Amino acid sequence: FVGQMQYYVNSSGKWIHNGSSQEERDAATLEIAQDIAEIVNSEPEAKTDLDRVGYAAFIIYTLFRYSFVENYSMSNPYYNTAYGVFIGRSASCAGTADAMCLVANCLGYDCIHVNKNQYTHQWCELYMDGRRGYADAMIGMAGYGSHPY
């Protein structure tokens, strides 16, 4: 990130303006989600759907916990969006679930954001390897069956 969050550098080294309009923010967020999907798709050890989704959840978790997000919030701007996780530097489980669903969509999975807009823990449900499962980027994991929460 450079210049008061005006620009970021994507995985290919391209400078991207994060924008002030919703359309610009959405485009910048989608580009990061696509970059994450590209990383997942290039991982030779990610052979099953569960491997791929779990790896994506771990990448988002790592971004959330160790790289870009300065604080957990349920009130800062964009806290409940993928933009908050990837660019806005403030997020909650709502934001990580939104980010996870966006990356899952980029990987070709249909995803449901569980408990969206509710004051409770949020994650994603999707089908992997023909089985119903979950992905939770707040804790960096995915699994078959019901979420353990």
Backbone hydrogen bonds in HBPLUS format (Angstrom, degrees):
<---DONOR---> <-ACCEPTOR-->    atom                        ^
c    i                          cat <-CA-CA->   ^        H-A-AA   ^      H-
h    n   atom  resd res      DA  || num        DHA   H-A  angle D-A-AA Bond
n    s   type  num  typ     dist DA aas  dist angle  dist       angle   num
A0002-VAL N   A0007-TYR O   3.00 MM   5  5.36 159.6  2.04 142.8 145.1     1
A0007-TYR N   A0002-VAL O   3.31 MM   5  5.36 157.7  2.37 157.3 158.7     2
A0006-GLN N   A0003-GLY O   2.98 MM   3  5.50 148.9  2.08 115.9 125.0     3
A0018-ASN N   A0006-GLN O   2.93 MM  12  5.72 156.7  1.99 133.4 141.1     4
A0008-TYR N   A0016-ILE O   2.87 MM   8  5.37 148.4  1.97 146.6 156.8     5
A0016-ILE N   A0008-TYR O   2.77 MM   8  5.37 167.5  1.79 167.1 171.3     6
A0010-ASN N   A0014-LYS O   2.92 MM   4  5.43 162.2  1.96 153.9 153.6     7
A0013-GLY N   A0010-ASN O   2.94 MM   3  5.32 163.3  1.97 117.6 121.7     8
A0025-ARG N   A0021-SER O   2.92 MM   4  6.24 160.2  1.96 154.0 160.0     9
A0026-ASP N   A0022-GLN O   2.83 MM   4  6.01 162.7  1.86 153.1 157.9    10
A0027-ALA N   A0023-GLU O   2.98 MM   4  6.17 156.2  2.04 143.8 150.3    11
A0028-ALA N   A0024-GLU O   2.99 MM   4  6.19 161.3  2.03 148.9 153.5    12
A0029-THR N   A0025-ARG O   2.93 MM   4  6.09 159.8  1.97 150.8 156.7    13
A0030-LEU N   A0026-ASP O   2.88 MM   4  6.01 162.1  1.91 150.1 155.1    14
A0031-GLU N   A0027-ALA O   3.03 MM   4  6.20 153.6  2.10 143.7 150.7    15
A0032-ILE N   A0028-ALA O   3.26 MM   4  6.56 153.5  2.33 143.4 149.2    16
A0033-ALA N   A0029-THR O   3.02 MM   4  6.34 162.3  2.05 152.2 157.4    17
A0034-GLN N   A0030-LEU O   2.84 MM   4  6.07 157.8  1.89 153.1 159.0    18
A0035-ASP N   A0031-GLU O   2.95 MM   4  6.18 147.5  2.05 141.2 150.2    19
A0036-ILE N   A0032-ILE O   2.94 MM   4  6.28 155.7  2.00 152.8 158.7    20
A0037-ALA N   A0033-ALA O   2.94 MM   4  6.24 160.0  1.98 148.7 154.4    21
A0038-GLU N   A0034-GLN O   2.90 MM   4  6.12 149.6  1.99 143.7 152.1    22
A0039-ILE N   A0035-ASP O   3.00 MM   4  6.31 151.9  2.08 146.0 153.2    23
A0040-VAL N   A0036-ILE O   2.94 MM   4  6.26 163.9  1.97 155.7 159.6    24
A0041-ASN N   A0037-ALA O   2.84 MM   4  6.03 163.0  1.87 150.0 155.0    25
A0042-SER N   A0038-GLU O   3.04 MM   4  6.16 130.0  2.30 137.5 149.4    26
A0042-SER N   A0039-ILE O   3.18 MM   3  5.22 135.9  2.38  95.8 108.0    27
A0043-GLU N   A0040-VAL O   3.13 MM   3  5.37 164.0  2.15 110.5 115.5    28
A0046-ALA N   A0043-GLU O   3.18 MM   3  5.58 156.7  2.24 111.6 118.5    29
A0047-LYS N   A0045-GLU O   3.06 MM   2  5.65 124.4  2.38 107.5  91.8    30
A0052-ARG N   A0048-THR O   3.03 MM   4  6.32 163.4  2.05 152.0 155.7    31
A0053-VAL N   A0049-ASP O   2.84 MM   4  6.06 173.6  1.84 165.2 166.1    32
A0054-GLY N   A0050-LEU O   2.83 MM   4  5.73 159.2  1.87 145.5 152.6    33
A0055-TYR N   A0051-ASP O   2.90 MM   4  5.99 152.6  1.98 144.3 151.6    34
A0056-ALA N   A0052-ARG O   3.01 MM   4  6.27 157.5  2.06 145.7 151.8    35
A0057-ALA N   A0053-VAL O   2.89 MM   4  6.16 160.1  1.93 152.0 157.4    36
A0058-PHE N   A0054-GLY O   2.96 MM   4  6.17 150.7  2.04 142.4 150.5    37
A0059-ILE N   A0055-TYR O   2.94 MM   4  6.23 154.4  2.01 149.4 156.1    38
A0060-ILE N   A0056-ALA O   3.03 MM   4  6.31 167.2  2.05 155.8 158.2    39
A0061-TYR N   A0057-ALA O   2.90 MM   4  6.04 159.9  1.94 145.6 152.1    40
A0062-THR N   A0058-PHE O   2.85 MM   4  6.04 157.5  1.90 148.1 154.0    41
A0063-LEU N   A0059-ILE O   2.92 MM   4  6.24 160.1  1.96 152.1 157.2    42
A0064-PHE N   A0060-ILE O   2.83 MM   4  6.04 163.0  1.86 153.6 158.8    43
A0065-ARG N   A0061-TYR O   2.77 MM   4  5.95 165.7  1.79 156.4 160.1    44
A0066-TYR N   A0062-THR O   2.85 MM   4  5.53 163.7  1.87 147.2 152.6    45
A0067-SER N   A0063-LEU O   3.35 MM   4  4.89 148.5  2.46 114.9 122.0    46
A0068-PHE N   A0063-LEU O   3.21 MM   5  5.90 142.2  2.37 141.2 151.8    47
A0070-GLU N   A0089-ARG O   3.01 MM  19  5.44 151.4  2.09 120.8 123.5    48
A0073-SER N   A0091-ALA O   2.93 MM  18  5.39 159.1  1.97 126.7 133.1    49
A0079-TYR N   A0076-ASN O   3.23 MM   3  5.59 155.9  2.29 138.7 134.4    50
A0081-THR N   A0078-TYR O   3.13 MM   3  5.32 156.5  2.19 123.7 120.6    51
A0092-SER N   A0079-TYR O   3.06 MM  13  5.76 129.0  2.33 159.8 145.1    52
A0084-GLY N   A0081-THR O   3.07 MM   3  5.28 124.3  2.39  99.0 111.8    53
A0085-VAL N   A0082-ALA O   3.08 MM   3  5.14 118.8  2.47  97.1 111.8    54
A0086-PHE N   A0082-ALA O   2.87 MM   4  6.07 175.0  1.87 166.5 166.4    55
A0087-ILE N   A0083-TYR O   2.75 MM   4  5.32 158.7  1.80 143.8 150.6    56
A0088-GLY N   A0083-TYR O   2.66 MM   5  5.73 171.5  1.66 142.2 145.3    57
A0089-ARG N   A0084-GLY O   2.92 MM   5  5.54 109.3  2.43 140.6 145.1    58
A0090-SER N   A0084-GLY O   3.21 MM   6  5.22 149.7  2.31 128.4 135.1    59
A0095-GLY N   A0092-SER O   3.05 MM   3  5.22 120.1  2.42 100.1 113.9    60
A0096-THR N   A0092-SER O   3.04 MM   4  6.45 159.4  2.09 153.4 159.2    61
A0097-ALA N   A0093-CYS O   2.91 MM   4  5.99 151.4  1.99 142.1 149.6    62
A0098-ASP N   A0094-ALA O   3.01 MM   4  6.19 154.0  2.08 141.5 148.8    63
A0099-ALA N   A0095-GLY O   2.88 MM   4  6.11 157.4  1.93 147.7 154.1    64
A0100-MET N   A0096-THR O   2.84 MM   4  5.98 155.6  1.90 142.1 149.1    65
A0101-CYS N   A0097-ALA O   2.95 MM   4  6.15 161.2  1.99 149.3 153.5    66
A0102-LEU N   A0098-ASP O   3.06 MM   4  6.26 154.9  2.13 143.8 150.8    67
A0103-VAL N   A0099-ALA O   2.97 MM   4  6.23 165.1  1.99 154.8 158.1    68
A0104-ALA N   A0100-MET O   2.83 MM   4  5.96 162.3  1.86 150.3 156.2    69
A0105-ASN N   A0101-CYS O   2.90 MM   4  6.05 155.4  1.96 144.5 150.8    70
A0106-CYS N   A0102-LEU O   3.03 MM   4  6.33 151.4  2.12 143.1 151.0    71
A0107-LEU N   A0103-VAL O   2.92 MM   4  6.25 133.7  2.14 143.9 157.4    72
A0107-LEU N   A0104-ALA O   3.06 MM   3  4.95 128.6  2.34  92.5 106.7    73
A0109-TYR N   A0104-ALA O   2.90 MM   5  5.27 167.8  1.91 146.0 142.2    74
A0108-GLY N   A0105-ASN O   2.97 MM   3  4.98 153.3  2.05 100.8 109.4    75
A0112-ILE N   A0125-GLU O   2.88 MM  13  5.11 158.4  1.93 150.5 156.7    76
A0125-GLU N   A0112-ILE O   2.85 MM  13  5.11 152.4  1.92 143.0 152.4    77
A0114-VAL N   A0123-TRP O   2.75 MM   9  5.39 146.1  1.87 151.8 161.4    78
A0118-GLN N   A0115-ASN O   3.05 MM   3  5.42 134.6  2.26 146.1 139.3    79
A0124-CYS N   A0135-ALA O   2.95 MM  11  5.16 162.9  1.98 156.8 160.6    80
A0135-ALA N   A0124-CYS O   2.90 MM  11  5.16 149.0  2.00 139.4 143.4    81
A0126-LEU N   A0133-GLY O   3.12 MM   7  5.53 157.5  2.17 127.6 133.0    82
A0133-GLY N   A0126-LEU O   2.77 MM   7  5.53 144.4  1.90 160.2 171.1    83
A0128-MET N   A0131-ARG O   2.76 MM   3  5.29 157.0  1.82 160.1 157.4    84
A0131-ARG N   A0128-MET O   2.84 MM   3  5.29 161.7  1.87 118.3 124.6    85
A0145-GLY N   A0132-ARG O   2.79 MM  13  5.69 162.8  1.82 148.8 142.7    86
A0134-TYR N   A0143-GLY O   2.89 MM   9  5.58 155.9  1.95 158.1 165.2    87
A0143-GLY N   A0134-TYR O   3.04 MM   9  5.58 152.5  2.11 144.2 149.7    88
A0136-ASP N   A0141-MET O   2.79 MM   5  5.51 174.3  1.79 176.0 177.8    89
A0139-ILE N   A0136-ASP O   3.29 MM   3  5.78 145.0  2.42 106.6 114.4    90
A0140-GLY N   A0136-ASP O   2.82 MM   4  5.83 115.1  2.24 132.5 151.0    91
A0141-MET N   A0136-ASP O   3.10 MM   5  5.51 160.5  2.14 141.0 142.3    92
